[in-house]
Amino acid sequence: MIFDSLKNYARYENVHPRMKRAFEFLAATDWTAMEPGIHEIEGRDIYANVMERELKKKGDAKLEVHDAYIDIQLLVTGEAETFGWSERKDLRQPQGAFNAEKDIQFFEDEPQTYYTMRPGQFSVLFPEDGHAPMVGEGVVRKVIVKVRR
């Protein structure tokens, strides 16, 4: 897991071959004007999901993991968004089987820790990271860039 401000993205563009393109797109786009929904950057290898959603209570946000994609989650507007986080290897209570078509599996485990993002900050979540996003109060606009591993 990586947590930082978008202005520092260049530090992380070599973490994976597709990260530079993903971060450049994130930094160059006016996310307040972008329509909600899926926007392909490099087909299904790199794409963005723009959303406006009501945040949830901690107990309603389930830890999730992905196999095929790395998430770069950027908070665009709203006061804050809190994430639960746990190491995937420590997750013991699956909420069902892994859904390969949607590249997701949920868990009932309690997060090992929480952290809070403010607008302009991002979190990179790898397949090793169980994460429970969208915790807090109010409505946020965010973008999740999915980077195929």
C-alpha positions as CSV (number, residue, x, y, z in Angstrom):
1,M,0.0,0.0,0.0
2,I,1.2,3.5,-0.9
3,F,-0.4,6.7,0.5
4,D,0.7,10.1,-0.7
5,S,-0.4,13.4,-2.4
6,L,-0.8,13.4,-6.1
7,K,1.9,16.1,-6.5
8,N,4.4,13.4,-5.5
9,Y,3.3,10.8,-8.0
10,A,6.6,10.7,-9.9
11,R,8.1,8.8,-6.9
12,Y,5.9,5.8,-7.7
13,E,5.7,5.7,-11.5
14,N,8.3,2.9,-11.7
15,V,6.6,0.6,-9.3
16,H,4.9,-1.1,-12.3
17,P,5.4,-0.7,-16.1
18,R,1.9,0.8,-16.5
19,M,2.0,3.2,-13.4
20,K,3.7,6.1,-15.2
21,R,0.9,6.3,-17.8
22,A,-1.8,5.9,-15.1
23,F,-0.3,8.6,-12.9
24,E,0.2,11.0,-15.8
25,F,-3.5,10.6,-16.7
26,L,-4.5,11.1,-13.1
27,A,-2.5,14.3,-12.8
28,A,-3.5,15.8,-16.2
29,T,-7.3,15.3,-15.9
30,D,-9.9,17.6,-14.4
31,W,-11.8,15.1,-12.4
32,T,-14.4,17.6,-11.3
33,A,-15.5,17.9,-14.9
34,M,-15.3,14.2,-15.9
35,E,-18.6,12.3,-16.2
36,P,-19.1,9.5,-13.7
37,G,-18.5,6.0,-15.1
38,I,-15.8,4.0,-16.8
39,H,-13.2,5.8,-18.9
40,E,-10.6,3.7,-20.8
41,I,-7.0,5.0,-20.8
42,E,-5.3,2.0,-22.4
43,G,-8.3,-0.3,-23.0
44,R,-8.8,-2.7,-20.1
45,D,-5.1,-2.5,-19.1
46,I,-5.6,0.9,-17.6
47,Y,-9.0,2.4,-17.0
48,A,-10.6,4.9,-14.6
49,N,-13.9,4.6,-12.7
50,V,-15.2,8.0,-11.7
51,M,-17.8,8.0,-9.0
52,E,-19.8,10.1,-6.6
53,R,-21.0,8.2,-3.6
54,E,-22.3,8.5,-0.1
55,L,-19.7,7.3,2.5
56,K,-20.5,4.3,4.8
57,K,-20.1,3.6,8.5
58,K,-17.1,1.4,9.4
59,G,-19.2,-1.7,10.0
60,D,-20.8,-1.4,6.6
61,A,-17.5,-1.3,4.7
62,K,-16.1,-4.7,3.9
63,L,-12.5,-5.5,3.2
64,E,-12.0,-6.4,-0.4
65,V,-9.1,-7.8,-2.5
66,H,-8.2,-8.0,-6.2
67,D,-6.0,-10.3,-8.2
68,A,-5.8,-8.9,-11.7
69,Y,-5.6,-5.2,-11.0
70,I,-3.8,-2.6,-8.8
71,D,-6.0,0.2,-7.6
72,I,-5.0,3.8,-7.5
73,Q,-7.7,5.6,-5.6
74,L,-7.7,9.4,-5.6
75,L,-10.1,11.6,-3.6
76,V,-11.3,14.5,-5.7
77,T,-13.9,16.3,-3.6
78,G,-15.5,15.8,-0.2
79,E,-14.0,16.4,3.2
80,A,-12.3,13.1,3.7
81,E,-12.5,9.3,3.0
82,T,-11.3,6.7,5.4
83,F,-10.0,3.3,4.4
84,G,-9.7,0.2,6.5
85,W,-6.6,-1.9,5.7
86,S,-5.3,-5.3,6.4
87,E,-2.6,-7.6,4.9
88,R,-4.4,-10.0,2.6
89,K,-2.4,-12.9,4.0
90,D,-4.1,-12.3,7.4
91,L,-7.7,-12.3,6.1
92,R,-9.5,-15.4,7.4
93,Q,-13.3,-14.7,7.0
94,P,-14.2,-14.7,3.3
95,Q,-17.7,-13.5,2.5
96,G,-17.9,-15.8,-0.5
97,A,-15.6,-17.1,-3.2
98,F,-13.4,-14.9,-5.3
99,N,-15.3,-13.5,-8.3
100,A,-12.8,-13.6,-11.2
101,E,-15.2,-11.8,-13.6
102,K,-15.4,-8.8,-11.3
103,D,-11.9,-9.3,-9.8
104,I,-13.0,-9.0,-6.2
105,Q,-13.5,-10.9,-3.0
106,F,-14.9,-9.5,0.2
107,F,-14.1,-10.4,3.8
108,E,-15.8,-10.0,7.2
109,D,-12.5,-9.5,9.1
110,E,-11.9,-6.3,11.0
111,P,-9.3,-4.1,9.4
112,Q,-5.9,-4.0,11.1
113,T,-5.7,-0.2,10.8
114,Y,-7.5,2.8,9.3
115,Y,-6.1,5.8,7.4
116,T,-7.8,8.9,6.1
117,M,-7.4,10.6,2.6
118,R,-8.1,14.2,1.9
119,P,-8.8,15.7,-1.6
120,G,-5.7,15.5,-3.8
121,Q,-4.3,12.4,-1.9
122,F,-4.2,8.9,-3.4
123,S,-3.7,5.4,-2.2
124,V,-2.2,2.6,-4.3
125,L,-3.6,-0.8,-3.3
126,F,-1.9,-3.9,-4.5
127,P,-3.4,-7.5,-4.6
128,E,-1.6,-8.0,-1.2
129,D,-3.7,-5.2,0.4
130,G,-7.2,-5.9,1.8
131,H,-8.9,-2.6,1.8
132,A,-12.3,-1.2,3.0
133,P,-12.9,2.1,1.2
134,M,-15.7,4.6,1.4
135,V,-15.8,5.1,5.2
136,G,-16.9,8.4,6.6
137,E,-19.7,10.9,6.4
138,G,-21.1,12.8,3.4
139,V,-20.6,12.5,-0.3
140,V,-17.3,12.2,-2.1
141,R,-16.2,12.3,-5.7
142,K,-13.3,9.9,-6.3
143,V,-11.6,8.2,-9.2
144,I,-10.2,4.6,-9.1
145,V,-7.7,3.9,-11.8
146,K,-7.4,0.2,-12.4
147,V,-4.0,-1.0,-13.6
148,R,-3.7,-4.5,-14.9
149,R,-0.8,-6.4,-13.2
